[in-house]
Amino acid sequence: MRVLEALPSLLRGDGRVAVVFAYDPTSAFNDGVLELLNDTGCRVMPWEQLGEISPDLVLSASENIDVPEGDCPVLVLPHGVGFQKLVPDSRSARVRLSGVVPDSLLESGRAWLAVSHPAQEEQLVANRPEAAGRTLLVGDPCFDELVASRPRRAAYREALGVAEGQKLVVVSSTWGPTSLLGTDPELLPRLLARLPCDEYRVGLITHPNIWSAHGAWQLRTLQAAALDAGLLLMPPVHAWRPALVAADVLVGDHGSVTLYGAATGTPLLLAAFGGDAVPGTAVHRMAALAPRLDPRGDLRQQVEDVVREHAADRYAAVARQAFAEPGHALARLRTALYRLLELPEPSSAPPSSPMLPVPEPEPPASAVTSWQVTTEVGGPGAAPGVTVRRFPASVGAYGTVPSETSSCFTHLACADDERDHRLVESASVLVRRLPAPSSVSALGWIGETLARLPGSLLAASAVRGGCCLVGLRDGRVVEVSVTGTAVDPGLPAAVVYALLRAGHPLDGAGTRTGGGGPAGVGPGPESGPGSGGGGPAGAGPGPGSAPGSGSGGPARVGAGVQVVLRAGDARDEDVVLRVRPGYTRRPLR
């Protein structure tokens, strides 16, 4: 992948150089390599034919290769950051330093190893004296691209489906038994169970060897609960870099991705750090500075704390130890490549680090279809506040459920596309995923849903271009209209549920979703049931009208009916709750 990412910038417009790709089909980590090369449009040849074409240069991002006989140079690009990990040696029962070529190639004098810092050459020579003079200081193109791409951070977040006001927590795992996933494979569902899904998204970046050695099917099966809870699983090619730029918090181990994230200024929680990390390297210095994640502690509090306490230059010394002369890696690499090819370097301007492309807007995560919802009712006067937090039900076994009180309640809510019929039949609240085309259609769906599922208390549907209708089992229908960005109908449904449980009226209630405590919306003139006309409530509050004065169209209400809907700390919307007239009240069953 490193070769594929770097070559287009290095050889741009040069017809003197022909590139042929080969891969080793006997490698334990070759899964998907041929498909990637074919999809990229590369010319591919069998590995065993390399010796027949007499190449002028072999360029590889894997050090553990058998190159054909000959005298052409071999340039090895790092596939991580330096020589920071001990890995099993496939040629013996020993461990070896990751990134170092076999003895035979090093002793032949053909090998050149690209490094990102002079300290890596010192480390390499101390481990393998015959490597003296066989390194080329080029910097790190990947690090340069990450830094250059920071201005596009908002575009990456949008492409990944991270909403305004949400925080993106990215989990990074290298491969092997000492990695984050190797030591704590259930961390992901625990994170998703403790971080409210209206306020947080969680993504996973895994080492390509995990995908190659185990396969996508195995990885998705092992993390099925987390994927159902909305986990953003980054594909092993390209997408991980924009995701790292987009992250608000990185939870990682001793892998290179963790070091890249820390060096580019992302708040870091270290969840694992294996003994196979090499002492004295930049990743060890990072570990000395990074706060450790307590996997059994309050995960949300630890995430909030690391964001609040983070200083932008916390890992500046780590970056200086790992990456020399940042911003010039591609230019240095082009110079080295043409020198080895014994060709004059092109007269065009040296390449600079491009901004990473925005990821394709393909949905990298499943939509959450069921939630454990906690609601807390409180506030001054007759217009209480309602605090709502939602957690994916698929990871409910990893979460905690607060004890119910006279003002704090918990319920199960399901969308109409939830596939587990046991959850649907147990849900107190049913939500229509897509807006209904009209109020008539929404009311029809509500009636049919409540009749089909007698254990539910209420059903909610948004109306396209208008409000949200929440139908109760006693026959009432509550219109909820929201100014600004449309909200998931599960949020107003949770507010209505909480007010019913607390015995509060359904008009003029202050609401808050997520954030730090009940909304302090003061009471005002209360509109009783039937105060508006028969159509959906309008998009927002207007000058006050006397109860009963409307006869269709937007409901016009006094200030006491205006309430606040908040998702986390970043989203405030004006909300109107109004009971529609014309429904016969029936006892709750």
C-alpha positions in Angstrom: 0.0 0.0 0.0 2.9 2.4 0.8 4.2 1.8 -2.7 0.8 2.4 -4.3 0.4 5.6 -2.4 3.8 7.0 -3.1 4.6 6.1 -6.7 2.1 8.3 -8.6 3.6 11.4 -7.1 7.2 10.2 -7.7 6.8 9.1 -11.3 4.2 11.7 -12.5 4.5 12.3 -16.2 7.8 10.4 -16.7 7.6 8.1 -19.7 11.1 6.7 -19.1 10.0 4.5 -16.3 7.8 1.4 -16.7 6.3 -0.1 -13.5 5.3 -3.7 -13.1 3.8 -5.1 -9.9 4.4 -8.5 -8.4 3.2 -10.1 -5.2 4.2 -13.2 -3.3 1.2 -15.6 -3.2 2.9 -17.8 -0.5 2.8 -15.0 2.1 0.5 -15.5 5.1 -0.6 -11.9 4.6 -1.3 -11.9 0.9 -5.1 -12.0 1.1 -6.6 -9.2 -1.0 -3.3 -8.0 -2.5 -4.0 -9.2 -6.0 -7.6 -7.8 -6.0 -6.2 -4.5 -4.8 -3.6 -4.3 -7.6 -6.2 -5.3 -10.2 -8.8 -2.8 -9.0 -6.1 -0.1 -9.1 -5.4 -0.9 -12.7 -1.8 -2.1 -12.1 0.1 -4.4 -14.5 0.7 -7.5 -12.4 3.1 -10.4 -13.1 3.8 -13.6 -11.2 6.5 -13.3 -8.5 8.5 -16.1 -10.0 8.9 -14.3 -13.3 10.7 -11.2 -11.7 14.1 -12.7 -12.5 13.2 -12.9 -16.2 12.6 -9.2 -16.8 15.9 -7.8 -15.3 14.5 -4.9 -13.4 16.5 -1.8 -12.8 15.1 -1.3 -9.3 13.0 -3.3 -6.9 10.8 -1.1 -4.7 9.1 -2.8 -1.8 7.2 -1.8 1.4 7.9 -5.3 2.9 11.3 -6.2 4.1 10.5 -9.9 4.3 10.9 -10.7 0.6 12.9 -13.0 -1.6 14.2 -10.9 -4.5 15.5 -12.4 -7.7 19.2 -12.9 -8.3 21.0 -10.0 -9.9 22.7 -6.7 -9.1 19.8 -4.3 -9.3 19.3 -2.2 -6.1 16.4 -2.9 -3.7 14.8 0.1 -2.0 12.7 -0.9 1.0 10.1 1.7 2.2 8.9 1.4 5.8 5.3 0.2 6.2 5.2 1.8 9.7 7.3 4.3 11.6 10.9 3.0 11.9 12.0 -0.2 13.6 9.8 -0.1 16.7 8.5 -3.6 17.0 9.8 -7.1 17.4 7.9 -9.6 15.2 8.1 -13.4 14.6 10.7 -14.3 12.0 9.1 -16.5 9.3 12.5 -17.9 8.4 13.4 -19.1 11.9 12.0 -19.6 15.4 13.4 -16.3 16.6 12.0 -12.8 16.7 13.4 -10.0 14.5 13.3 -6.3 14.3 10.3 -5.3 12.1 11.4 -3.5 8.9 14.9 -5.1 8.6 15.6 -7.1 5.4 17.1 -10.7 5.5 20.8 -11.1 6.2 21.5 -12.3 2.7 20.1 -9.2 1.1 21.8 -6.9 3.5 25.1 -8.6 3.1 24.8 -8.5 -0.7 25.1 -4.7 -0.7 21.9 -4.3 -2.8 19.5 -3.2 -0.1 18.7 0.4 0.8 16.4 1.1 3.7 14.4 4.4 3.7 14.2 5.9 7.2 12.4 8.9 8.6 14.9 10.0 11.2 18.7 9.6 11.8 18.0 7.9 15.1 16.6 5.0 13.2 19.9 4.4 11.4 21.7 4.5 14.7 19.3 1.9 16.1 19.6 -0.3 13.0 23.4 -0.3 13.0 23.4 -1.1 16.7 21.3 -4.2 15.9 22.9 -5.1 12.5 26.4 -3.5 12.0 26.3 -4.6 8.3 23.5 -2.0 7.8 26.0 0.9 8.2 25.7 3.2 5.2 22.7 1.3 3.8 20.0 3.8 4.9 18.5 6.8 3.1 17.0 9.6 5.1 13.8 10.6 3.3 11.3 11.4 6.1 7.8 10.0 6.2 5.4 10.7 3.3 2.4 9.4 5.4 3.1 11.8 8.3 3.5 14.7 5.9 0.1 13.9 4.3 -1.6 13.7 7.6 -0.3 17.1 8.6 -1.1 18.6 5.2 -4.6 17.3 5.4 -5.7 18.9 8.6 -7.5 21.8 6.8 -9.9 19.2 5.2 -10.8 17.7 8.6 -14.5 18.8 8.4 -14.9 17.2 5.0 -13.5 13.9 6.2 -15.9 14.0 9.2 -18.9 14.7 7.0 -17.9 11.8 4.6 -17.6 9.5 7.6 -21.1 10.4 8.9 -19.9 12.3 12.0 -22.6 14.9 12.7 -22.0 18.4 13.8 -21.5 18.4 17.5 -20.5 14.7 17.7 -17.1 13.6 18.8 -15.3 10.8 16.9 -13.4 8.3 19.0 -11.0 6.2 16.9 -9.6 3.0 18.2 -6.4 1.7 16.6 -4.9 -1.8 17.0 -1.7 -3.2 15.6 -1.6 -7.0 15.1 -0.5 -9.8 17.3 -1.4 -11.1 20.8 0.0 -7.9 22.6 -2.1 -5.6 20.5 -5.2 -3.7 21.7 -7.6 -6.2 20.0 -5.4 -9.1 21.0 -5.5 -8.2 24.7 -9.0 -6.7 25.0 -11.3 -7.6 22.0 -14.4 -6.5 24.0 -13.2 -2.9 24.4 -15.1 -1.7 21.3 -18.6 -2.9 22.4 -17.9 -1.5 25.9 -17.0 1.9 24.5 -20.1 1.9 22.3 -22.2 0.9 25.3 -20.9 3.8 27.4 -20.7 6.7 24.9 -24.2 8.1 24.0 -24.7 7.6 20.3 -26.2 11.0 19.7 -23.0 12.5 21.0 -20.3 10.1 19.9 -19.2 8.0 16.9 -16.6 5.2 17.3 -14.3 4.1 14.6 -11.8 1.2 14.3 -8.5 1.2 12.4 -6.8 -2.2 12.3 -3.4 -3.3 11.0 -3.7 -4.7 7.4 -2.2 -8.0 8.7 -5.4 -8.5 10.8 -7.5 -8.3 7.6 -5.1 -10.5 5.7 -4.5 -13.2 8.3 -8.1 -13.5 9.5 -10.2 -12.1 6.7 -12.9 -9.5 6.7 -15.6 -12.1 7.5 -13.8 -13.2 10.7 -13.2 -9.6 11.8 -16.8 -8.6 11.2 -18.1 -11.7 13.0 -15.9 -11.1 16.1 -17.1 -7.4 16.2 -20.7 -8.1 15.2 -22.2 -6.4 18.3 -20.1 -3.3 17.8 -20.9 -3.1 14.1 -24.6 -3.3 14.9 -24.0 -0.5 17.3 -22.7 1.8 14.5 -19.0 1.1 14.6 -17.1 2.7 11.7 -14.8 -0.1 10.5 -12.2 1.5 8.4 -11.1 -0.5 5.3 -7.4 -1.4 5.4 -6.6 0.7 2.3 -6.5 4.5 2.3 -9.6 5.3 4.5 -7.7 5.0 7.8 -5.7 8.2 7.1 -8.7 10.6 6.7 -10.3 8.9 9.7 -7.2 9.6 11.8 -7.3 13.3 10.8 -11.0 13.4 11.6 -10.6 11.9 15.1 -11.3 13.9 18.3 -9.8 11.1 20.5 -7.5 8.2 19.7 -7.5 5.0 21.8 -4.5 3.0 20.7 -1.5 0.7 21.4 2.1 0.5 20.4 1.3 0.5 16.6 2.4 3.1 14.1 -1.1 4.5 13.7 -1.1 5.5 17.4 2.2 7.2 16.9 1.0 9.1 13.8 -2.1 10.3 15.7 -0.2 11.5 18.8 2.5 13.2 16.6 -0.2 15.1 14.7 -1.8 16.4 17.9 -4.7 14.1 18.6 -5.6 13.4 22.3 -4.5 9.9 23.1 -5.5 7.2 25.6 -3.2 4.2 25.6 -5.2 1.0 26.0 -2.4 -1.5 25.4 1.4 -1.5 25.1 3.1 -4.8 24.4 6.5 -6.0 25.4 7.3 -6.4 21.7 7.7 -2.6 21.4 11.4 -1.8 21.1 12.8 0.3 24.1 14.4 3.7 23.3 12.2 4.4 20.2 9.7 7.2 19.7 6.8 4.9 20.5 8.3 4.2 23.9 8.6 8.0 24.5 5.0 8.4 23.5 4.0 5.7 26.0 5.8 7.6 28.8 3.7 10.7 28.1 0.3 9.2 27.2 -2.4 8.6 29.9 -3.5 5.0 30.2 -7.0 3.9 29.6 -8.6 2.0 32.5 -10.7 -0.5 30.6 -13.0 -1.2 33.5 -13.3 2.4 34.6 -15.7 5.1 33.5 -14.9 5.2 29.8 -16.9 8.3 29.0 -15.3 10.3 31.8 -11.8 9.2 30.6 -12.6 10.3 27.0 -13.9 13.7 28.2 -10.9 14.2 30.5 -8.3 13.5 27.9 -10.0 16.0 25.5 -10.2 18.7 28.3 -6.6 18.2 29.6 -4.9 17.8 26.2 -2.2 20.2 25.2 -1.5 20.6 21.4 2.2 20.2 21.9 2.1 17.3 24.3 3.8 14.9 21.9 5.9 17.5 20.0 9.1 15.9 21.2 7.9 12.5 20.1 7.3 13.8 16.6 10.7 15.3 16.5 12.3 12.0 17.5 10.3 10.1 14.8 10.1 12.4 11.8 13.0 14.5 10.5 12.5 17.4 8.2 8.7 17.1 7.9 7.1 18.2 4.7 9.9 17.1 2.3 9.5 13.3 2.3 8.2 12.9 -1.2 10.8 15.2 -2.7 13.6 13.4 -0.9 12.2 10.0 -1.9 12.0 11.0 -5.6 15.6 12.1 -5.5 16.7 8.8 -3.9 14.6 6.7 -6.4 16.1 8.4 -9.5 19.6 8.1 -8.1 19.1 4.4 -7.7 17.7 4.2 -11.3 20.7 6.1 -12.5 18.4 8.6 -14.3 18.4 12.4 -14.2 15.6 13.6 -11.9 12.7 15.2 -13.8 12.9 18.9 -14.3 9.4 19.3 -12.9 9.0 20.8 -9.4 9.6 18.3 -6.6 6.4 16.7 -5.4 4.8 18.0 -2.2 2.5 16.2 0.2 -1.1 16.3 -1.2 -4.1 16.5 0.9 -5.8 13.2 1.4 -8.9 12.6 -0.8 -12.2 12.7 0.9 -13.4 9.1 1.5 -16.1 7.7 -0.7 -19.5 8.4 0.9 -20.3 4.7 1.0 -21.8 3.9 4.4 -19.0 2.4 6.5 -21.3 1.7 9.4 -24.6 0.0 10.0 -27.5 2.2 11.1 -28.4 1.6 14.8 -31.9 0.1 14.9 -32.5 -0.3 18.6 -31.6 1.7 21.7 -31.6 1.6 25.5 -32.9 5.0 26.4 -32.5 6.8 29.7 -34.6 9.9 30.5 -34.5 12.1 33.5 -37.3 14.6 34.2 -36.7 17.7 36.3 -36.8 21.4 36.3 -38.6 24.4 37.8 -42.4 25.0 37.7 -44.9 23.3 35.5 -42.6 23.0 32.4 -40.0 20.4 33.3 -36.8 19.5 31.5 -36.1 16.1 30.0 -32.5 14.8 29.6 -32.3 12.0 27.1 -29.3 9.7 26.4 -29.5 6.8 24.0 -27.2 3.7 23.8 -27.2 1.0 21.1 -29.2 -2.0 22.4 -26.9 -4.4 20.6 -24.1 -3.7 23.2 -26.5 -3.4 26.1 -24.8 -6.3 27.9 -21.7 -4.1 28.2 -23.5 -1.1 29.6 -25.0 0.0 32.8 -28.7 0.8 33.4 -29.4 3.4 36.1 -32.0 2.6 38.8 -35.4 4.0 38.1 -36.8 6.7 40.3 -39.8 9.0 40.3 -37.9 11.2 37.7 -35.4 8.8 36.0 -36.6 6.1 33.6 -35.2 3.6 31.1 -36.9 2.1 28.1 -36.2 0.1 25.0 -36.8 1.8 21.6 -36.7 0.1 18.2 -36.8 1.4 14.6 -39.1 -0.2 12.2 -36.2 -1.9 10.4 -34.9 -3.7 13.5 -34.5 -7.4 12.5 -34.6 -9.0 16.0 -38.3 -9.6 16.6 -37.6 -10.2 20.3 -36.4 -6.6 20.7 -39.4 -5.2 18.7 -41.9 -7.2 20.8 -40.3 -5.9 24.0 -39.9 -2.3 23.0 -41.9 0.4 24.7 -41.3 2.9 21.9 -41.4 2.2 18.1 -39.9 4.6 15.6 -40.4 4.9 11.9 -36.9 5.2 10.3 -37.9 7.3 7.2 -40.3 10.3 7.3 -43.8 9.6 6.2 -45.0 11.4 3.0 -47.9 13.0 4.9 -49.6 13.2 8.3 -52.3 10.8 7.1 -49.6 8.2 6.2 -47.8 8.8 9.6 -51.1 8.3 11.5 -51.9 5.2 9.6 -48.4 3.7 10.4 -48.8 4.7 14.1 -52.2 3.1 14.4 -51.1 -0.1 12.6 -47.9 -0.4 14.7 -49.7 0.1 18.0 -52.3 -2.5 17.1 -49.7 -5.0 15.9 -47.5 -4.7 19.0 -49.8 -4.4 22.0 -46.8 -4.3 24.4 -45.6 -0.9 23.2 -46.6 2.4 24.8 -46.2 4.8 21.9 -45.0 5.0 18.2 -43.4 7.9 16.5 -43.0 9.0 12.9 -41.6 12.1 11.3 -43.6 13.8 8.5 -41.6 14.8 5.4 -41.0 18.5 5.5 -42.9 19.0 8.7 -43.2 17.8 12.3 -42.9 14.5 14.2 -46.1 12.7 15.3 -46.0 10.6 18.4 -49.0 8.4 18.9 -50.0 7.1 22.4 -51.9 3.9 23.2 -54.6 5.9 24.9 -55.5 7.5 21.5 -53.7 10.9 21.9 -51.3 12.1 19.2 -48.6 14.6 20.1 -47.2 16.9 17.4 -43.5 17.8 18.0 -42.1 20.5 15.7 -38.4 21.5 15.7 -36.7 24.5 14.2 -33.3 24.0 12.5 -32.0 20.6 11.5 -34.5 17.8 11.6 -34.1 15.4 14.5 -34.4 11.6 14.7 -38.0 11.0 15.8 -36.6 8.7 18.6 -35.6 11.9 20.5 -39.1 13.5 20.7 -40.6 10.1 21.3 -38.3 9.7 24.3 -39.4 13.0 25.7 -43.0 12.1 25.4 -42.4 8.7 27.1 -40.6 10.4 30.0 -43.4 12.9 30.5 -46.0 10.2 30.5 -44.0 8.2 33.1 -43.5 11.2 35.3 -47.2 12.2 35.0 -46.5 15.6 33.5 -48.7 17.3 30.8 -47.5 17.0 27.2 -47.7 20.7 26.3 -45.0 23.2 27.2 -42.3 20.9 28.5 -38.6 21.8 28.4 -36.4 19.1 26.9 -32.6 18.4 26.8 -30.9 15.6 25.1 -27.4 14.5 26.3 -25.7 17.4 28.0 -25.1 18.3 31.6 -28.4 18.3 33.4 -32.0 19.3 32.9 -32.9 22.3 30.8 -33.9 25.4 32.8 -36.7 26.4 30.5 -39.1 28.4 32.6 -42.9 27.9 32.5 -45.2 30.1 30.6 -48.8 30.1 29.4 -49.8 26.5 28.9 -51.7 25.3 25.9 -54.0 22.5 26.7 -55.0 19.5 24.6 -56.8 20.6 21.5 -55.3 24.1 21.4 -54.4 24.0 17.8 -55.9 23.0 14.5 -55.8 19.6 12.9 -52.7 20.0 10.8 -49.1 19.4 11.8 -47.4 21.9 14.1 -45.2 24.4 12.3 -41.5 24.5 12.1 -41.1 26.7 15.2 -42.8 29.0 17.7 -44.4 32.2 16.7 -46.2 35.0 18.5 -48.6 33.7 21.1 -52.1 32.7 20.1 -55.0 31.9 22.5 -55.6 28.2 23.0 -58.0 26.9 20.4 -57.5 29.8 18.0 -55.9 27.8 15.3 -57.7 25.9 12.6 -55.0 24.0 10.8 -51.4 24.8 9.7 -48.7 25.9 12.1 -49.5 26.0 15.8 -48.9 29.5 17.2 -47.9 29.3 20.8 -46.8 31.5 23.6 -43.2 31.5 25.0 -44.1 28.9 27.7 -44.7 26.3 25.0 -41.2 26.9 23.4 -38.7 24.3 24.7 -35.1 23.3 24.1 -33.9 20.1 22.6 -30.2 19.5 23.1 -27.9 16.7 21.7 -24.8 16.8 23.8 -23.3 20.2 24.4 -23.4 21.4 20.8 -27.0 21.3 19.6 -29.9 23.5 20.7 -33.2 23.5 18.9 -36.5 25.2 19.6 -39.2 22.7 20.1 -43.0 22.8 20.3 -45.1 20.0 21.8 -48.9 20.0 21.2 -51.6 17.4 21.6 -53.7 17.1 18.4 -57.5 17.3 18.9 -60.1 14.8 17.7 -59.0 11.6 19.4 -61.0 9.6 21.9 -58.9 9.0 25.0 -58.8 5.3 26.0 -57.4 3.7 29.1 -53.8 2.6 28.8 -53.3 -1.2 28.5 
